[in-house]
Amino acid sequence: MPGRISPVPPRVLPLLLMLAAGCAPRPARPTVTEGHGVSPAQARAVADSIKAVLDRAVADGAFPGAFAVVGTAEGVVAEYGAGRLDASDARRPDRTTVWDLASLTKVVGTTSAVLQLVGEQRVALDSPVVRYVPEWQAAGARAVTVRHLLTHSGGLPAWRALYKESASAPEAIRQVLATGPDTIPGSRYLYSDLGFILLGQLVERVSGQPLASYDSARVFAPLGLRDTRYRPPASWRPRIAPTEDDPWRQRQLRGEVHDENAFRLDGVAGHAGLFSSGRDLARFAQLYLRHGALDGVRVFDSATVTAFTRVQDPQRSHRALGWETPTAGNSAGRRLSPRAFGHTGFTGTSLWMDPGRNLFIVLLSNRVNPTRENRRIGGVRTALADAVAGALDAR
């Protein structure tokens, strides 16, 4: 009879139900890799802890999306992507998603370059910066050493609005070179973007190469990093996590650096500008845990790695050279060992390595999407570090 629906044969019904179930969205699960220095039970516990922290953070509105990867010197133990790239892009972040690293540039890019130059004895930590950047003729500049800049104790201001004070990259650099210390170098700790912009200039003067070219040729390529670079090409844009609806540039930022001063410096600066992925930063962390060599390639001198990751002046600050170390109040949480070192980035990124535990923790997010006024990331960073360390201890 026309319009009549024929009954489904009994033998076909189970197949249809299976097909329907396969089409239904499945809850995301972390990727777990057994071995690599932890037991299967530890790996599963770490994966569960990552998922719990990130899913809760998405639900709490800490960020649209995030990706975390945890591992050891031997490799990745667990990784997980939570949330979505953006309100208008429902794709879940994964290990190839590219993120604006913000101030992780200071350690992944600039500190890496300076560490190499020190290891090659082309730069001396206690030499004045003007030995390498003679154009820096500001009052008091001659008393500032390379070590001072790496430990944020050079007496320089934290920041200045270069993007408003200048109309081009050369003009912005002139503004930096006109800025001197406002306190006696070595007398206090003050986190300074300007100091790391100067270190980027130092790398360029000593190596004879632009900072982006040096990092690419001497650090990223030898390490086999595929997603780490300044000024990512347009072809990467679909897999780059968007950042802020920027009130200054009057557009959403996706694939261009979030930091306004780095933007004024054409996207390449000692303090910000790098983009990278979870899979690349996992390799970078392994490099440090393996004392500067990975897969048979030596990128850093082992003794220099040890020197750069040690607290320099505990009476003044908790800083190593470029890196910070645990304070029980920063993003390391309360469970990492005193040998740990790491850094954070304004956009919602962080990287911690702990040789005492043979452990690294990478967190990548776009917490500034859609606005930088969202400040919930601090609690997420400490919760993740404590949860991962706790999972390893409990097992």
N, C-alpha and C positions, 0 to 999 in steps of 0.2 A: 504493500500500500504506500503511495507517495507520502513522504514526510515521516515515515516510520523509522525509528532508530533501531538498527539490528543489535541484539545483545552481543556482548563481547564473549567470544569462546573462552571457556575456563582455562585452556592452556595458554592463551595469549595474555590474560589479565596480569599474571606475575611479571611478564616481560614489560608491559606498559608501566606498571608501578615502579620497576627498576629504572626505566628510562626517565620517568618523571622525577624520581629522587636524584638522579644524576644531574638533572637540569637545575635543581634547587640550589641556591647559594649555600655554600658550606662555610662554617665558621673558620676563620683563619687560625692556623696553628704555627707555632715557632718551628724553625728548622733546627734539628739537633744532629750533631756529629759526634759519634762515640770515639773514644780514644783521646789523643792530644793532651794527655796528662791528667785527665779526670775520669772517674768511673762512669758507667752508663747511668747510674742513679743520680750522680752529681750533675751530669749533663742535663738530664730531664728536670731536675730541681731548678737548675739555673734557667732553663727555658721557661718553665712555669712562672718563675719569679719575674722574668722580663715581661712576659705577657700580662701578668697581673698589674704591674706598675704602669705599663704603657696604656693598657686598656682603660684603667682608672683615670689616667691623665687626660686621655681623649674625652672621656665622659665628663670630666671636670672642666673642660675647656682650656687646658694648658696649651694646646696646639691643635691645628687641624690634623696633622700626621707626624709620625716619627718612625725612625728605624734605629734599632739597637743591635749591636753585635758584641759578643763576649767571647774571649778566647785566651789562649796561652801562647807561649813561645812556639809551640808545635803546630798551632792552627786554631781555627774557629771552633768553638764548642756549641754555641747556640746563637741564633739571630731571629729577629722578629720585626715586622712592620705593622704599625697600628694606624687606624684612622684613614685619612684620605689626603691627597696632595693639596686640595683646596676646596672651598665650598662649591665651586663649579667644575671640579675635576675629582671624580669619585674613585680614581685609581688608588689602590693601597701602595704605600711606599715599599720598595724592596731594596735589595743589596746594590742595584745599579742606579737607583735614584740619586740624582746629583743635588747637593745642598750648598748654599752659601755658608762658608765656614766662619766668616767674620774674624774674630780675633784668634781663632785657631791658626790663621795665617801666620801669626807671630811665631808659633813654634814649628808648624809643619813646613813653612816656607823660609822665613827669615832666620830663625834659630838654626835650622838645618844647614843653611848656607854658611852662617858664621861658625858653627861647629866644625864644618869641613875646613874652612880657612884657618881656624885655630889649630886643628889637627895637622894641617900641612905647614904650620909655622909661618903662614903668610900674614896672620893677624895675631897680636899679643894682647891678652885680656887686660893687662894693666897699663897699656899704652894709651895716651890721650887720643880721643876720637879724631881730633884735628890732624893727627899724623896721617890719617887715611882720607879724611874729608877736609882738606885745607880751606875750602870755601866757607866753612862754618866759623865765622869771625865774630859771632855775637859776644857780648860781654860775659866773661866767666866761662866760656866754652873750653878754654885750654885746660881747665881743671877736671873735665869730665872724661872718664875712661870708658873703654868698651865694656868692662865689667859693670860699671855703673849703669849703662844703658840696659844691659841684659837683666839686671836685677831691679830695674825701675828705681834706682837711687841716685840718678844723675842731677836731681834738683830741678828737672824740667817741669813745666806745667803739664797737667794731665792731657790737655786738649786745647785746640783753638779752632774756630769755624773757618777753616781754609776755604771751604766751598763757597762761603759768602765773601771772603776777603780777597779772593783772586778769581780770575776768569779763565785760567789755563793751568796745565800741569807745571810748566816751568815757573810760572808766577807763584804757584802754591809752594813749590820747593824753595823759592827765594824767601817766602814768609817763614818757612821752617828754619832755614839757615840764619834768619835774623832773630830767632828766638833763643835766648840763653837761659841758664839756670836762674831760678829765683830764690834758691836756698843753696847752702854749701853742699857740693856734691859729696855723697856718702853719708850725709847726716840724717836722712830720712828716706822712707819708702813712700813713693806716690806713683801708682800705676799710670804710665804715660804712653799714649799713642805716638806722641811726637818723638819720643826716644826711639821707637821702633821704625818710624819713618826714616830717621837718621841712620839706623842700622841697615835699612834697605839701600840707602845711598852709599854706605860703606861697602857693602857687597859689590855694588856696581863699580865703584872706584877701584877696588882691589882686584876684582876679577876681569874688569874690562868688558863686562857683559851686562845687559839689562837684567834686572832681578828675575823677571819671568823666564828669560832664556837660560840663565844660570840654573835656576831650580829645575827646569824641565830637563836640561842636559845632564846635570850632575846628581840630582836626587830622584826625580820622578821616573825618568826613563830607565836608569839602572835598576830601580826597585820594581819595575814592571807595573807602574800605576797607569791605568787606562782612563781614569775619570778625573784626574787632578790637574787643574790648570787655572791660570788667571784668564779672564775674558773668554768664557766658553763660547764655542761657535753656535750659530743659529740652529744647526742640525741637532744640537743637544737639548734645545728648549723644551720639547715635549716631555723629557724625563727630569727636568729641573723643578724642584719644589718652589712654587711662588713664595715671595716674602710679603713685604708690606704694600698696602695701598698708600704710596708715599705722598705726603702732602706737599713736599718741596718739588718733586718732579711731576706731580699731578698724574700719576699712573701707577698701576700695579707693577711691581718689579718681578721679573722672571728671567733669570739669566744675566742680569746686570747687578753689579755689587750693591748691596744695601747701604753700606757705609758711605755717607755723603762725601767725606774727605777723600776716600779711596776712589770714588767716582770722579771727583775733580782731578785726581792724579791718573786719569785715564784707565782706571780699573786695576792698576798694579801698584801696590804700596807695601811697605814693610809691616804695616799693622793690620791690613785687611785686603781682601780681593780674591782669595783662593776659593775655588769650588772643588768639591770632592764627593765621593760615595762611601758607603759602608764597606764595600769590599776592598777599596783602596786603603782606607784608614786602618782596617784590620791588618793589612800587610805592613803599613807604616809602624803600627804598634808592635808587631812581631819583630821588626827590625831592631827596635829599641830593646826589647826583651832578650834578643839574641846578640846584644852588644855591638850592633852596627853592621852585621852581615846577615844576608838571607839568600837562600837558594844558591849558595856558592859565590855570591857577589858581595864584596865589602863596599859599603856606602859611607860608613863613618868609622873613624878610628876608635877602637874599643876603650882605651884609656880616656879619651876625650868625652865619650858618652858618659862614663862614670863621673868625670869632673862636672859636666854640665847638668847632671841630674841630682847633684848634692846641694843641700842648703848652704848658702855662701856666708851669711852673717846673721846667725840666729838672734843676736841682740837687736837687730833692726827689722827683720822680716822673715817670713817663711819661704822666701824665693830661692830657687835654684837659678841656673843661668837660662833665662828664657821661660823656664817652667815654674809652676808653683807646686807646693807640697802640702800634705794634709795638715789641717789645723783643728780638726774636730768641729769646725764651723763652716767649712767651705764645701764645694761640690764633691769632694772625696768621701763625704760621709764620715762615719765613726769606726769603720771596720778595716779599712785598708791599713797596710803596715807603714811604719815611718819611712820606709824606702820608696814609697809611691811618689809619683810625679804626674802632673797633668795640667790641663788648661781648659778654659771655657771660651765660648764665642757668643756675642750679643744676640745673634739670630736664633739661639737655642741649641747650640752644639756643645759637646764636651768630650774630652778624651783623657782617660786615666790609665796609667800603666803601673804595675806593682811587681817589681822583681822579687820582693819578699814572698809574695803569694804565687808568682808565675801567672799573672793575670792581667788582662786588659779589658776595659769597658769603654765602648764607643756609644755615644748617644747623639743622634742627628735629628733635628726637628726644625720646623719653621714657626716658632712660637710668636714671631712678630707679624704673622698673618692672621687677621688683616691689619693689626695695629701693634706697635711696640709697647703700648701701655699694658699689654697682658704680661704680668710678671710672675705667673705661677710656675715657671720653669725651675726656679731654685729648689723647690721642694721635690720636684720630680728627679732632679739630678741626684740629690742625696738619697732619696728613697731607692733609686735604682742601684746605686753603689752599695748601700747597706743590704738590699735584698739579695743581690748576687753573692756578696761575701757571706751573708748569712746562710744562703742555700748551700754553699760549698762547706761551710763549717758544720751545718746540721747533718750532712751526709758523711 
